[in-house]
Amino acid sequence: MPVKPTVLQDRYRNRSTAYTLEERARLGITGRLPAAVETLDEQARRAYAQLLQQPSNLHKYIYLNEVHDRNQVLYFKLLADHLEELLPVVYDPTVGEAIEKWSVDYRDSRAVYLSIDRPDDMKASFQSLGLGADDVDLIVVSDAQEILGIGDWGVNGTDISIGKLAVYTAAAGIDPNRVIAVNLDVGTDNEQLLNNPSYLGNRHARVSGRRYDDFIAQYLQTASELFPNALLHFEDFGPSNARRILVENADKYRIFNDDMQGTGAIVMASAFSALKVTGGRWPEQRLVVFGAGTAGTGMADQIHAAMLRDGATPDEAKKNIWLIDVHGLVTDDMPDLPDYQQVYARSKAEVGGWGDGEIDLLTTIRHVKPTILIGTSTAHGAFTEDVVRALAEGVERPILLPLSNPTSRIEVMPSDAVPWTEGRALMAVGIPVEPVQYNGVSYEIGQANNALLYPGLGLGTIVSGASRVTDNMLLAAAEAVAGQVDVSAPGASLLPPVANLRASSATVAVAVAKAAAVDGVATKSHDNLIQAVQDAMWDPVYRPDDLEDGQ
């Protein structure tokens, strides 16, 4: 005779040893737990001790998933109490290792899978969740074409959406009961997966072209019709697809792409802080982006928007932006330029006198004298001593942002760049690094971590009911992040630490909601916006409705 399922099998309601004896009797679980009755804090201390016993970050990732499968509140209590420590475990970089092994290690899933081979199942797949039109605030979707730095991982990339949602909840209090993780299974070009008998996704090459575009259009229409209040977050799509989807749909749907807009906005936060030091204005900046993919071009887009807001015309702003990819400076005579690079391609006639053939980074810096140099190339050491010294010769306080990660891919380490620029460079990087000691000054190097920005942006969008995410909302988020640091001291960081991420996210959310109102896209108003943001933030505590017997 099978044992009857109880509340202990319900991850959303389960309190485990925190149930009192009276509650156990009421719920029909008398005798199913040890005698001790614990508080959530006591449960969290035990779980954290068990976590520390795990031999690697991947084992910690698996352990935390097991906790999440048993007790959602306890899982988020652990994250909230140890957020700075556990962010690299539940998301980048550990999630990348978990994704590579996902099909082999498959245990359970909290996602919705939408197959391009069965598009007619899309609506039914969402409806199987039993959620109504007002029950969802946020949906994170990925087709897993460009997962972090590891490429195309097909259905294995599901955990990128789940991990992103975990950060939204831990960092900004987005209610985990009002979110959905989605994988768009459009096939994969990863032959390692296609030849692996354990692979759980569609066993064919990645679909592209009209059929892919129709599938994306169907997803956007279906998700927005079923859940009209949800922010539709796109994550780790391929470069050309990511930009095209965003550009074509930003005015029609409540859509956000973290790789382009979130990364661009956290770079903007670094630059806002740096400009407080230099005293410069946006239209005066000259930007060189080394690594002109989705992320790099998204950064250019955000800086372009800031220039416009500060009084530049569109043409003036574009003339101050240079992109460099694997073939050198992007010029309009290059064949098969992706659409996202065409916008910023320089006239070949303009740069014809700079040299024969491809125009490299060093040549570009010597001619442009950029005030801002961004690296998103994943080319380790690309910012050589010659490059960095040339940058410092061009301007008094260069803004230097080598953002590629992990450490093996960063363009230059601050420990090298600080002395090469005699301490004049204003830096943020894509990895955590120790302070650099130089000439008696300790240079704190901020980490350009998107988690500083996108959770608060999402919360502000939800609280304001914004019908779409505007450039001004992104800029407001960036300014709010930058406003949390004091850059007046020598060597001060350009960005805040992630240690107080929930408080930081609340500050960002208020700024975003205000910007939504100014832009006329807010659909909700509040007498006290700060309190409305606080009230909207879900906390990992046991609630009275957890005790309702839903069996």
Number of C-alpha atoms within 10 A of each C-alpha: 3 4 5 7 10 15 21 18 14 16 18 17 22 22 26 22 20 19 20 16 16 9 14 19 12 13 17 12 16 14 10 12 15 9 11 10 15 15 13 19 15 13 18 20 13 11 17 16 10 12 19 11 10 14 9 13 20 18 16 20 22 19 16 23 18 15 18 17 19 20 20 22 24 25 22 26 19 22 25 23 15 14 22 16 12 19 21 14 23 28 21 17 17 19 24 24 14 22 22 16 14 21 19 14 12 12 10 9 13 14 16 18 20 23 19 21 13 10 13 12 14 19 16 9 13 19 12 9 10 8 14 11 14 12 16 20 25 25 21 24 27 25 30 29 27 19 22 19 15 12 17 25 26 31 28 27 30 26 25 29 26 25 18 21 24 23 23 25 24 28 32 34 26 25 21 22 14 14 21 22 23 24 24 21 26 26 25 24 18 16 13 10 21 19 10 12 9 14 19 16 19 17 18 13 14 18 17 13 8 9 12 15 15 14 22 17 13 16 18 18 15 15 19 18 13 18 21 20 21 30 28 24 21 22 24 26 23 19 20 14 19 22 23 14 18 18 11 10 16 16 13 12 19 22 23 24 24 21 24 26 26 27 25 25 31 29 29 26 28 28 26 24 26 26 19 15 16 14 7 13 14 21 19 14 17 18 26 26 26 28 21 28 23 25 22 27 25 24 27 28 23 25 26 25 19 22 22 18 15 13 13 17 14 12 10 15 25 22 15 21 22 24 25 24 18 13 12 17 25 23 25 17 12 13 7 8 14 12 12 21 21 14 13 22 21 20 12 15 10 9 15 12 8 15 10 8 9 15 18 17 19 17 17 20 22 15 11 17 20 25 22 22 22 25 25 25 24 20 18 18 14 18 23 16 16 11 18 23 17 19 28 25 15 16 15 13 20 23 25 28 26 30 27 23 22 15 16 11 20 24 25 24 17 25 16 13 23 19 17 20 20 12 22 18 25 27 30 28 26 23 20 16 16 13 17 19 15 14 8 6 14 15 22 20 25 23 24 28 22 18 21 29 28 31 29 33 30 27 31 31 31 25 26 26 22 26 22 21 26 20 19 19 27 29 26 25 32 30 22 24 28 24 18 16 15 14 18 11 10 12 21 20 24 30 30 23 18 20 14 14 22 22 15 22 30 26 22 32 33 27 25 33 33 20 26 28 17 12 15 11 18 21 14 13 14 12 7 8 18 15 12 16 24 17 12 17 19 15 19 21 14 17 11 8 9 14 17 12 12 11 8
